[in-house]
Amino acid sequence: MPLFSKSHKNPAEIVKILKENMAILEKQEKKTDKASEEVSKSLQAMKEILCGTTDKEPPTEVVAQLAQELYNSGLLVTLIANLQLIDFEGKKDVSQIFNNILRRQIGTRSPTVEYISAHPHILFMLLKGYESPNIALRCGIMLRECIRHEPLAKIILFSEQFRDFFKYVEMSTFDIASDAFATFKDLLTRHKLLVADFMEQNYDTIFEDYEKLLHSENYVTKRQSLKLLGELILDRHNFAIMTKYISKPENLKLMMNLLRDKSPNIQFEAFHVFKKHCRRCWTSHASPGRADETHSNARTVCGVERNPRSRSSYSAIPAGNKAEL
């Protein structure tokens, strides 16, 4: 029995029609309205093959055929590169198709992950999508799906384009900046060992950029960045990073200044990082003859000396957190 009736096109036909009409949209010729309609129809047909219907599961062999056609034709790249030319509903369909085919597995293999690993510019096109307001959020959805896969996350982390995140999370459009930060956070917290290795190798560059976020004039960016910093240095996988970070006096000074921020939420997040500095002070190694002196100096540096005249930084600590010191 044939898999496709005369009224239903097979994957090869759908991909061919979609690619032809995408080419028309790219050229911006007079027939773009008709082409746009055909693109929408093809995307819907493609989505039905991949996702099935409410009463019918997608046939495995047909899904495999469609996936292979997408790889061979380069259509996956075309759809991402020209996402801004597709209508609103079409953009949603593209992101659903992309994410669905990315999750597809054959045993332990993930063919689409392998395909994107061989064509990493797909990842960088998605990342650059944050610069285009009409596709930014859709690109963010697809990029976070890619980050779920460690080989793809590694490509982004160790690329020059990774530093673009520090620009995108500061964008003036709140929705885009928030989405970019969600992707940024996912990238730095999902694959623990990979991220620990990445940060150890690139510590100076990363934290030079990260410090700018902690000085941001944007309240949301500052608070989110401070909270993420706390999560990163408190994670046991990042022990070497935490040790290096809290060993630098300028980082302690920054946290003490943030403890004096007018926002209680900023103070609260700063306190969790500040605690690590204080614990290091109190557990620092000292010779037996100088233990008392070292302990006294540590308390002074951390702003918790008992002398009433030197309690300015201690008084900045949120009241509910002082007991933790």
ZAKEVEX-432437 format. One record per residue: x, y, z of N, C-alpha, C, O in turn. Coordinates in steps of 0.001 Angstrom, whole numbers, plus 524288, in hexadecimal, padded with zeros to 5 digits. Example, Ala and Ser with C-alpha at 12.3 -4.5 7.8 and 13.67 -1.06 7.14 Angstrom:
BEGIN
833867E9C681E788300C7EE6C81E78833907F31C81E788379C7F30982111 832327F73681BA8835667FBDC81BE4832648001E81EBE834618047281F67 
END
This chain:
BEGIN
803557FB518000080000800008000080375804DD80000806FB8053980341 80299808977FC82805F980D3E7FC488056181092801248012C810E980372 809B481306802A8809AE8165D80750806ED81B7E80653804EE81DE7809F9 806C981D34801728048C8224D8003080054821C07FC098011381F1E7F815 7FBE4824467FCFE7F7C28246E7F9117F915828BA7F52D7FCD682BA47F5E7 7F5F9829177F10E7F70782D0A7ED0B7F69F832937EF357F9268362D7ED45 7F35D833377F34D7F298838757F5807F6DF839EC7F96B7F73F83E6E7FB0E 7FA138361C7FAE77FE4D837257FEA280395836787FBF5804B7832697F9A4 806BE83A857FC5780BE983A547F9E480FAF837657FD6880F25837708022F 81380834DD7FB0481776832287FE1981BA58360B7FFD981BCA83A6C7FDDD 81F0D8348F80383822FE8382E8059B8266183AC6801798278E83F6B801E0 827F5837D57FD8682B4C83A0C7F96A8288083E717F68182ADD8426E7F53A 8237A83DAF7F57A82069841A87F2BE81F9B8467E7F6258200284AE87F447 81E798459F7FB2381DA884A047FEC78229984D597FF2A8225E852257FEE9 8270D84ABD7FFC882C0384D868004482D37850817FB4082F0C854F27FB77 82C3584E1E7F6BC82D3F850A37F1AD829E7855987F11282BE5859B97EF9F 824D9855267F2308214E859A87F1B4822D885DFB7F57C822DC862967F41A 8242185C727FA4682596860487FE4382A948632B7FCBA82AF7867EC7FD55 82E5F8603E7FABF8334E862B17F93F83288866737F4A6834CE86AB07F496 82F64864F17F0E082E64868497EC5382BC586D657EDF182D2A871967EC0B 827FA86D017F17382524871B37F31E828558751B7F6D88279D879DB7F708 82BCB872B57F9C182F5F875D07FD038330E878F57F9878347787D5F7FACF 83497876AD7F52783804879747F1758353E87E3E7EF3F837AC8824F7EE6C 8302087DC17EE4782D0F882377EC4D82CC5886847F07082D4988B247EF38 82BEF884ED7F55F82BBC888D17F99E830FA88B9F7FA32831278904F7FB42 8352F888BD7F97E83A6E88B107F9E483B4088F3E7F5B783D92893537F6BF 8395888E317F10483A11891DE7ECAD836698968D7ECFD8372B89A717EA44 83263896277F05E82E8C89A607F10582BF689BE27EBDC82B6B8A07F7EA9E 82A61897E87E8E1827BE898E17E3E3821F389A067E4C082015899F67E92F 81F2189B0F7E089819A889CA87E0E48161F8985C7E30F8121C899867E571 8178A8937D7E2448142988F2F7E3D58150688D807E98381402889007EADF 816D9891017ECC28181E88F8B7F2238135788DE77F54E813CB88A8D7F8B9 80ECC8902C7F44580A1088EC17F72F808B6889027F65980796886257FA0B 808D7887697F175807C4881EF7F02580BF087E637F27880AC187A377F48B 810CF880167F2198152587D007F440814A887C757FA2581593878427FC4F 81335880B37FCBA8128E880A48026680E5187CC88040B80ECF87A12807FB 80A2987C9A800F1805E1878F280208807AB87350801628064D86FEB80481 80ABD872597FD4E80CC486D167FC5E8109B86B6D800A0810BC866E08022D 813AF86F198027A8175D86DFC806BF8145C86C5680BA0815CC8688F80E3B 8102D86F3280CD780CFC86DEF8116B80A9A8687D810F880AA18657D814BA 808878673B80C568062C8621880B7980A3385DC280C1380929859BB80E7D 80EC985EA2809DB812F285AA880A19814D2859CC80FAC815C98555F8114A 8155485E08812938170185D9381809812F885A9B81B46814608577081E9A 80E0685B9D81A50809E8858D181D1D809F48530081BC58094884FAF81F30 80AC3851CB816BF80B0B84C558151C80FBE849A1817A480F6A845218194E 8140584C69817E3818C584A5481A3E817F48495C8201B8199C8455D82233 8156884D0A822AA8146284C8B82845810D2847E68295E811768453182D4A 80D0B846FE825DF809778428C8268880C5683D5E8261480B21839A3828DC 8102983D298228C813468385D821F28166F83757826E7816B1832E9828C0 818D083B658290781C3A83ACC82D9181941839F4832AB81AE9836E7835FF 814EB83CA58333E8121083C7D8383A80D54838EB8381A80B3D8378983C34 80B98837678336F806F183435833058020A83777834008023D83C45833FE 7FDBF834E0834D17F8C88377B836087F6B78355883B2B7F910831DA83D7F 7F2548377183CEB7F023835C5841F07EED182FF18420F7EF0982D7F84632 7ED7382DBA83D927EBE58283083D777EFBB824B383A7A7EEA0820248396F 7F447826F08391C7F7F3823E0835F97FD968255A8372B7FF0C829ED836E0 800C3821688388680654822428398780947822DF83461807C6820808307A 80D77826078344981078826A082F6A8135B8219C82E01815F081F578315E 812FF81FCF8291F815C581B0D8277581BB381BE0827B781DB781FAE82593 81E6A8186882A4482411818F082B1A8271D819758260182A9C81CBA8258C 825BF8162B82226828BF8164781D41827E881B5881A3782B6481D228176D 8233A81DA681AC78222082292818128251C8270981AAC8273082A7C8180A 82548826EB81FE28283D82ADC822CE82E0582A8D821438308E82E8C8206B 8300A825CF820E9835868250781F638368982724819E583A9682985818DF 832D08263D816678335282821810FE8335E82E1D810DA8367D8307D80E12 82FDD8307D813E382F9E8363381412834A78387B81650836BC83C4D81446 8368E8362281A7983B65837FD81CE383FE5837CD81901842F883B7A8189E 8404083380816248447F832EF8125684409836E980DF7847F8838FB80C21 83F47837FC80C4D83E6A83BF4808448400F8415680A3684260844608074B 83EE28428280F1A8406A8478E8115D8465484822811888486C84C4D8105A 84903843EE8130084EBE8441C813368510F844B580DB78544E8482080CC1 84F558415980A2D8519F8412A804EC850B18462A801D08540D847DF7FED3 84C0F848818028E84AA484D237FF8084CDE85237801C284D06856397FF1B 84E97851FD806B08506B856C78094684BED85A5680AE084CC585EE580C29 847218584180ACC8428D85B7780BF48427E85D598119A840938619C812BF 8449A85A2C8151D844C185BBF81A9F847BC860DE81B388461F8645A81E1D 84C15861438187584F43866078188E84C4086A938161C84C4C86EEE81824 849A186982811B9846A486D9080EF28425A86FDA812648418F874988127D 83F9586C748153783B5186E428188D83D4B871CD81CF083AD4875BD81E2F 841B38706B81F3E843EC873A282378845FD878C6821448451887CF082380 848B98787481CEB84B1987D2181A9C8470A88118818D284813885CA818C5 8426987F348175983E5B882B18153883964882B881890835178839D8169C 83A11881BF81D8283594881728210E83264886798210F82D9E886578219F 8350B88AE88206F8325588FF58209582EA1890B481BF482B3B8941981C20 82F3F88D8D817CD82BE188E0981329826CA88AF7813B08233788B9381087 8267F887B0817AB821F28844B8186581DFE886FC81BFD81F80889D181F92 819058861C81B0C814FF888B581E3981506886B6823DC817C2882F682520 811F98893E827348121A8882D82CD5811158826C82E1D8141587FFD830FA 80CD28804282BFA80B8587ACA82D0F80FAB8772482AC7810E48730F82D01 811C4878B282657815E287595823E481AC18754E8274581D44871398279D 81C16879AF829C98209D879C082D5581FCE875DF831CD823698731683355 81B09875BD833DB819D3872018380681A7586C6E8361481C8E86916838D3 8189A86B7283144819198663482F0281ECA864B082E4C820418603B82F59 822058685882C868279B8673982BBC82A23865A3830E882D10861D38311A 8290A868838350A82B758673E83A1C82997861EE83C2182C9A85F0B83E85 8249F860A583B2B822A185B8B83CD88251585722839AE826808530F83BCE 8258E857FE8349D828078540C8313882DB985344832C982F8F84EDB83352 8307885794833818360885761834F0836C18546983A0A839FC850DD83A56 833CB855D483E0B834708535C8432E832E684D9B843148354D84A59845AC 82EDB84C6D8400B82D1A846FD83FBB831338438D83D248325F83F4783F03 833548456B838E783726842418360783C5C84200838F683F5A83E4A83855 83D67845FA83C2B8422B845F583F4F841E7841C18438C845E583F7B844F8 83D35840B98458F83C8C83CC6849B183C92837378478983D028337584A82 83C1E836B28427B83BC38317F84011840B282E5484108845108303A8405B 83FE48296C842A48444E825F1843AC843BA820CD840B883F6681EEE83FC3 8482681E9C83F54848548195683D2084BED81643840B6850B3816988403C 849B08134F8444484CD9810BB8484384F43814D784BCC84C7A817E884E3D 85467814E784C128571E818D584F47858D381D8D84C0485AF58215384E19 857E281D4C846F68597E8218F8437A8554E825C58431C850A2824AD84369 8571282A92842758538D82EFB84170855448315A83C3E858B4834B683C25 852E682FA3837EB854B383142832B0854E083724831E08587D8392782F6D 850F6839EE833EF850DE83F978330C8552C8424F8362A857618463483468 856588403D83AC785AB58426183DD885FCA841A783AD6863168452783AAE 8606383D208387C8650A83C118354E8654083FC38309486967841B982F27 860B4840A882E368607084415829A6861F5849AF82B218650784C2F82866 85FCC84B9F82F6F860FB850FC83114866A785175832DC8691F855818320F 868B784D548354586E4384D61836D3871CC84E008320F875F38506883258 8701184BC982DB18731284C39828CE871FF8516382604874E2852E58227A 86DDB854138279D86C6E859248254C86B7A85D18829B98671785EF082A6A 86F9585E6282CB586EED861AB8316886CDA867258305686B03869C7833EB 86D23868E382B6886B1F86E2082A398654586E8482B4786331872D182BD5 8629686A0B82B9085D0686A1782CFD85C6286C4D83278858DF86F6E83375 85FC486AAB835FE85F9486C9883B69860968727283BA185E098754783E8F 8644B8743783888865B3879C6838B88619987D3283611860F6881C48376D 85ED087AF48324385A6A87DD082FF08561087E7B833F7853A68829F83454 8551A87A5C836F98511687AAC83B14852A687EAE83F3284F62881B684102 8579987EB2840A985975882688448F858FB88801842918575C88B8184570 85A62888CD83DB685A1588E0583B618546E88FD683ACB853638947C83A23 850CF88C1D83B0C84B4888D6F83AB9849888913C83EF084599893EC83E43 84C5B891848433F84B0C8953C8476684B8589AE8845938497A89E7784815 84E2F89BB38414484EC88A0FF83F3684A258A2AE83BD2849CC8A73783A42 8469889F0583AB1841FF8A0348377883D1489F6A83ABA83B9189AF783BC1 83A8E8A3A883C5F836158A34483FEC831B989FA183E2482F3189D2784165 830C989F41838FA82C5989C158373282D61896368373A829C48932283679 83243894A0838178336988EFC838678365B88D8183D6483774888E783E41 837A289152840A583AFB8906984536838EE88C1C848CA83BDA8889884A45 833EE88C5F84A2E831C4888A284DE98316D8832284B9C8323E87F4784E5D 8303A882CC8469A8300B87DA78440A8358587B40843C78363387692844A6 8395E87E7E8429583ECC87C96842738407E87ACC847E484348876EC84872 83EC887DA584BDF8400D87C2D8513C83DE9876D5852A984094873BC85531 83919875BD8510B836AF870A185218839E186C4384F9883AE8868438520F 83B6F86D0A84AB683E7886906847F2843F58687F84A2E846108643084A82 8464386CE084BB584B8E86CC584DD784BB3869D58530984F58866DA85407 847C686AA6856558479F867D485B5A846D7861F985A82848D285ECD85D88 843FE8608E856758436785AF98553C848A5858AA85399849E385435854E9 84BB385BB9850B8850F2859EF84F258547785939853E8857798557B85433 8541185CCF8579A8577985CBE85C3585688857F085F9B859F28566A862A1 851F98558D85F23850E0850BD8620F854B284C67860978557F848B886394 8570984CDD85BFD85AA9848E185A0C8604584AC485AE3861D484EC9858C1 86334847F385DE786872849A885F7B86C1A84AE685AE886EE784ECC85B2D 86C35847C2856B686FBF849178525C86E9884E7C850068722E8514284E68 8699A84FF484FDB8682A8550A84DAD8694B8596B8519186AFD85DA985011 868588585B856888699B85C3985A9186F7785D5F85A9087117861D985B3F 8729385959859CD87849859FC859BF87A0985D808554787D8A860BA855ED 8779685CDB850C0878F78601C84C3B87815865DF84D7987B5D8692B84C42 873998671384FE98725A86C878512D8760286EA18555E87815872F0854DD 876CC86B9C8597A87A1586D6785DD387F9686ED785C0D881A5872EB85D8D 881F286B84858E48876886C4D857688880286F878526488C3386FA48500A 883D78721A850CE884208756484C27884ED87B2084D9C883F287CAE8520E 886AE87E32849ED8873A883D184AC9881E28865F84B8E8816988A5684E3C 87DE78841084932878A48864E849788763C885F684EE88726A888A985006 87869882B08524A876468823C8579F876088878C85A4F87257888AE85D2C 879F288AC38596287A3188FDB85C05875D18938685A51874D68977A85CE0 8732C8923D8560286EC0895738544986A4F895568584186722898F185873 86A158913585B6A865F9890E985F5F8662D89598863128621C8977C864CF 86AD9897758644686B5D89BDD867E7869008A0D4865998677F8A4698686F 868B68A0F98607E866328A56185DCF8604C8A49785D9385D4E8A84085E73 85EA889FDB85C698591589ED285BB9855FA89F44860CC8517E8A100860B8 8584789DBB865338556B89E0386A2A854B18A3A886C01851BF8A4AE86FAA 857678A7508696E856F28ACDD86AC8853988AFD8866D3853588B4A486702 8510C8AD148634A84E038AFBA85F42849778B2BB861A4847688B14B865BF 847F08B6ED85EFD843F48BA778611F83E768B8188611D83B278B9A88643B 83D7C8B45985DA18385A8B1CB85D7A838258AD9C861B583B198A9D18618A 834A98AE4D8657D8348E8AAF186A17833D78A52D868B2836A48A1D686ABA 8301D8A3FB8654182F0389E85863E2833C689BD686189834F189758862CA 8367D89E9E85E2483B1089C5585B9183F7F89B9D85F7C842028978385F96 8407689F95862B48449A89F39866A48438C89AC086A6F84722897E286BDD 83EA489A2386C1283D39895F686FB683DE38909986D3B83FC088CF186FBD 83C59890278684C83CE888B2E86584842B1889DF864CD84448885628657A 845CB88DC28637284B6C88CEE862C484DED88B39867E685167887E7867F6 84C2088D8686C3184E5988C038714184CC288673872B084FDD88393874F9 847F8884E8871618463787F9087269849AD87BA586F7784B118778B8718D 84B0987CF686A9E84E73879998677E853F98798E869C18566D8757186A2B 855E187E2086B3385B1087EC586D8F85B7F87B788728B85F59878B287355 8578987BCE875DA8577D878D087AC185764872F4879AF85A3C86FF687C26 854228715C87604853BD86BCE874A485904869C3872C785A9A8657087426 85BAA86CDE86FB1860BC86B5A86D8D864D386A9E871DA868368673C87170 8647E86DD0876008686C86DA987A268670786A1287EB986A1E869808825D 86275867AD87E91860DF864718830585F4585EE68819185EE285B9388505 85E5485DCB87C9E85C31858AB87B30860478545C87B4C85F5A8504587DA6 864C185527878D6868C18510E8787186D468527387C1D870F18552C87A9B 86CF08508E880E78705685258885258762B851B48840B879268557188490 877CA84D158828E87D6084C14881C187F7C84F2987D1B883CF8514187D4D 87C6D84F69878FD87E01852698745A87EBC85828875BA8829C85A8E87432 87B0985A598789887B4685FE7879FE87FD6860F987DA88827D864F387D27 880C285D678815E8852885E188850188A4F85E538820488DA8861998831F 88AE785AD887E4188FA385AC587B058901685FC2877CC8944D862098775E 88BC38616C8758F88BB1866328726788D2F86AFC875AD8905B86E2C873FA 88AF586B7F87A4788C0F8701B87D84891A18701687F99894068743788027 893AF86B7F880C18992586B398828B89CDD86CF387E378A0BB86F9F87F3A 89BAC86B698796889F1386CC58750289E94872838736C8A239874C68713F 89A12874D4874858990D87A2B872A38978D87DDD8770E894968819087641 8999F87CD887BBC897F087FB58806289858885A487FBC894888887188096 89CE68878787E4089DCA88D2F87E0589A1888FE187A34897D1893EE87B6F 8998688D9D8759D8961C88FF6871A28906F890088736988DBE893FB872E4 88EA488BA2875828892688B328771D887DE88F0C87B6D883FE891DF87B14 88B1988F3287F86889C089269883FF88ADC898368831A888CD89B8B885E4 88E0E8996387F4788EAD89EDC87DBA889898A0D987B69887CB8A52D87C94 8872589D958781A8821489EFA875CE87DB489EAC879DB87A278A1EA879E8 87E0389AC387D36879CE899E9881018798089E70884EB8753F89FF088695 87DFD8A0948865E87E018A4E088A2087AEE8A993888138788B8AC7688B17 87B058AA48882F58780C8AEA7880A58722F8ADF68818A86F5A8B1CB88231 870608A9158819386AD68A8108829D869758A97488841865238AB3F8895B 86D258A89E88BC686C308A9D88914A86C2E8AFB78924886A508B18189656 86E418B2B288E9986E328B87488EF5869DE8BAC488B87869728BF8788B04 866AA8B7608892F862B08B92F8858385EEB8BD0F8880F85D918BC9088CA6 85D458C0E2885008595B8C498886DE853DB8C247886928502A8C46D888C6 8535C8BDEF883DC84E5B8BB3E8836E84D9E8B7C98883D850A58B42888920 849A38B8E888B49848BF8B60E89030848158B03688F4984A628AD0F89217 844F78AEBE88B66843E88A93488A68848E88A656888E8849F08A20C88AD2 84BFE8A8B68857C850ED8A64F883D48549B8A5A088878856FE8A18088920 8550A8A9AE88BA8858838A9688902A856D28A51B893F685A098A206895C6 851BD8A4F28952284FD78A110898E38506C89B85896C7852448980D8998D 84EDB89AAA891DD84F488956C88F93854F8893A188F528562A88F1889061 858718973888DE985E03895E488D6D8605389490892BB86377890F389331 85ECB89773896B1860B58967C89BF885EC48914289E04861AA88E518A07C 859D48902989CF38579288B2989EA285A418869A89BE385B73882A589E58 85B3388726896CC85DD488309893DD8636C88246895C68654C87DDC89621 866128868E896FE86B6A8862A8991486B6C882E589E1086ECA87F8A89ECD 86796883EC8A17E8672D880E48A64F8666F87B1D8A531868D9877D38A7BC 86320879D98A16D86232874608A00386727871D389DE48684C86D4E89F12 86A0C874C289AC686EC2872998985B873008717489C618754B86D3A89C59 8740D8752A89FD0878688744F8A370876F3870BE8A7FE87A6186EB98AAB0 871DC86FF78A8DD8703386C648ACFE86FB5866C58AB0886F1A863288AE25 86FF9866088A5E686FA6860C68A3B1874C785DE28A4A5878FC85FEC8A384 874678592B8A6B587923856398A81E87CA2855178A36D8815D854758A406 87A59854D489ECA87D87853D189A1B8812685875898E48851C857DB8963B 87FBB85D0F89AE1882B6861CF899BA886218637989E55887248681D89F14 887E385FAC8A16788AF8860EB8A61288FE2864158A4B789134867D38A76D 8928B862908A08D8975A8655589F048962186AF689D6F8992386E8A89E90 891AE86BB589AD08900B870F48993788EB38743189E0789044878B889E73 88BCD871DB8A1A488A56874928A67588F30876438A97A88F8387AB28AB50 892EC872BC8A9F9897B7873EB8ACDB89A9B878818AA6A89C7887BFE8AD26 89AF1878758A55889DAA87CAD8A29589ABC881D68A32089D1B885F28A3E5 8958D881908A2B889264886588A2F0892B7888F38A84C8938D88DAC8A8A6 89211885EF8AC6A891EE888508B1A089763889B08B3AA897EA88C3F8B7B3 89B71887F88B0D98A0BB889488B2888A25488ECC8B0E88A655890CC8B2AA 89F3E891348AD9B8A09D896628AB9789DF689AA38AED78992A89ACB8AF1C 8A0FB89E0F8B14D89ECB8A2318B4AC89AE18A5B88B1D58971B8A78B8B430 89BC98A6AE8ACC48983D8AA2F8A9EE892B98A7E48A97D88EE18AAC38A92D 892658A29A8A97888D398A0288A94F88A6F8A0B08AE8A885AF8A1668AEBE 88D6C8A0568B2BE88B2F8A13A8B7F5889348A6D68B86C884F18A7CC8BA6F 88C518AA788B68D88AC38AFFE8B6BF885BB8B0E08B3AB8824D8B3C78B562 885498AE5A8AF17880988AEE68ABE587BCC8ACE58AECC877AF8AF648AEC7 87C608A84B8B156877E98A61E8B4348765E8A9998B8CE871BD8AA388B9F0 87A378ABDB8BB6F879108AF4B8BFE5876388B4368BE11872CF8B63C8C0C9 877A78B61A8B975874E28BAA78B74786F4E8B9348B5CC86BB08BC488B68A 86EA18B4738B3AD869618B2B98B23D865F68B1CC8B70C8612D8B2318B6C5 868758B08E8BB74865898B0018C0548631E8B5338C20E85F768B5518C52D 865368B96F8BFFD863358BEA18C15C85F7A8C0BE8BD3485DD48C5408BD75 85E298BD738B96285A8C8BF108B53F855408C0748B7A8853B98BE438BBA7 852878C40D8B53D84D7E8C5C68B7528494D8C18F8B6E1845598C1C88B99C 84A238BDAF8B36E8464F8B9838B2C5847588B5038B69184BA38B2D98B68E 843888B38E8B9CD844288AF0F8BD568453D8A9FE8BA61848038A6968BC55 843108A97D8B5B1843EE8A4B98B2A0849968A4458B0CB84BCE8A0018B0BE 84BE48A8A78AF4C851738A8AF8ADCC854C68A75D8B294858738A44A8B238 8537B8A9AD8B7058564B8A8888BBDE856068A2B18BD22859EA8A0468BE97 851688A08B8BC8C8508389B028BDCD853EB8977C8BA6585679893EC8BC5E 853F48987D8B54A8570E895408B1B885CE3896048B2AA85FEB8924B8B263 85E7589ADC8B3CA8640189BF58B4D8865D08992A8B9BF86A4D897788BA19 86254898B08BD83863C0896418C2798657D8909B8C1C08691F88ED68C45D 862E588DB98BE2E86438888398BD70869AF8878A8BB3086C4D883A78BC41 86B6488B528B813870C388B2E8B6218747A88D0B8BA69878B788AE28BB19 872DB891078BD3D875FE8933F8C1818773A88F258C5A687B8788F1A8C7CD 8737F88BB58C6C68745A887928CAAC8791E884488C96087C19882C48CCD4 879CC883328C45287E4087FF98C2B588366882B38C3FB8872B880318C59B 88389887EC8C3398883C88ADE8C4888895888A718CA5B88DCB8898F8CBF2 8854A88B108CD858860188AE88D332887C48858E8D51088B298851E8D870 88576881868D2DD8870B87C418D46D88CBC87B3E8D31788F90878A58D5FC 88E5E87D648CE91893E287CC28CD238975D87F988D10889B7F87DA48D288 895A1884478D2AD898A88873A8D68789957884198DB8589DA6883C18DDA2 89514881D18DD668953F87F1A8E265897ED879D78E225899A6877D28E628 89851877928DD7C89ACB872718DD0C8A024872C88DA718A27E86EC88D92E 8A212877948D9A28A72A8782F8D70F8AB76875D38DA718AB3C876028DF3E 8AF56873A28D7DF8B3A68711B8DAAD8B73E875358DD138B877879328DAAD 8B8E18741E8E1D28BC87877A98E47D8C002874718E80D8BE79870428E9DB 8C4BB8766B8E9118C835873B28ECAA8C5FD874328F2248C351878098F342 8C7078705A8F5B28C4C78706F8FAF08C5BE875838FDD48C25D87756900BA 8CA49877CE8FD138CB9B87C938FFE18C8A1881528FE098C8598853F900CD 8C652881008F9368C3AB885908F7158BDD3884918F6528BB1E887AE8F3D9 8BBEB880438F8718B67287EDA8F7958B2BE883168F9778AF12884888F6B7 8B3BB8851D8FE408B02D88916900668B04388E068FD278AC36890738FC3D 8B4F988F868FB648B584894458F83F8B2A8893A48F3078AFEB897308F148 8B35688F098F08B8B0D188E0F8EB8A8AAE188E2D8EC1E8A821890698E8DE 8A8F288BBB8F04C8A34F88B968F12A8A122891138F1EB89CFA892648EFE3 8A40A8944A8F4E78A254899AC8F5E48A24689CD38F0DD89E9C89FC88EFE4 8A65B89C378EDA28A6A489F0C8E8AD8A24C89D5A8E4F88A00F8A08F8E22B 8A121898528E4FA89D10896558E187897CF898BA8E2D1894CF89A288DF57 896B7899288E7F5891BD89B678E98F891798A12C8E80C88D518A3258E6A6 895E28A3D38E854895FA8A95A8E6D88950F8AA008E0FC892008AD548DF57 897BF8A6C68DDD38972B8A7148D828891908A5FC8D68E88F828A8848D305 88F158A23D8D920889C18A0C88D7BA885B98A46B8DA14881098A3AE8D94E 8877D8A8528DCEE883DD8AC438DED1880AD8AAA08E37A87C728ACBF8E456 8829B8A6D28E69A87F888A5138EB0A8829E8A57D8F0248817D8A2A68F3DB 886758A8F48F0618896D8A9E18F52B885CC8AC1D8F952882468AF2A8F824 886AB8AA9C8FE098833A8AC39902428839E8B1FB9039A8801E8B42890613 887D38B46C901FF888758B9FE9031B883EF8BD06900AD883548BCE08FBE8 880BC8BFC5903BE87C298C291901AC87D818C6878FD7987A3B8C7C58FA2D 882588C88D8FD8F883C78CC8C8F9C7885018CA458F468885AA8CD388F0AA 885518C51D8F3F1886B78C2C48EEE28828B8BEF28ED09883C38BAEC8EAB4 87D958C03C8EE19879538BCB18ECCB876288BE788E816871DD8BC7E8E731 878358C22F8E50E875208C45A8E0C1873788C0438DCC986EF98C03E8DB15 877198BCBA8DB3F875B68B8C88D766872388B4A28D9CF86EBB8B2928D739 873298B3648DED886FEF8AF848E17A86A4F8B1618E1C3866AA8AE508E120 869A18B66A8E2B98644E8B8758E3228616E8B84D8DDF985CA28B8988DDD6 864628B7D68D9AC861DC8B7968D48385FA78B2338D35785C818B1908CFC3 861568AE458D66985F768A8F38D571859BC8A88A8D7038584B8AA4F8DB3F 856738A6428D3BA850F88A58F8D514850708A30C8DA708531E89F3B8DB9D 84CFF8A52A8DDAF84C968A3858E31B84BCA89D988E3B184E2189B288E71D 8489489B5E8E07284769895D18E0D884BF08924C8DF9784BB988D9E8E0B0 85026894768DD43854958914B8DBA28593E891AD8DF4885CDB88E898DED7 8594A895648E2D685DDC896258E63385F0D8915C8E97486398890338EA84 85AF988E908EB0E85BD788A018EE5285EF9885D18EB8C86199882B18EE17 85EBF885B38E63C8618D881B88E3478676E882788E37686A6C87EDC8E265 86917887518E4DB86EA9888488E531870F3886168EA39875A58868F8EB25 
END
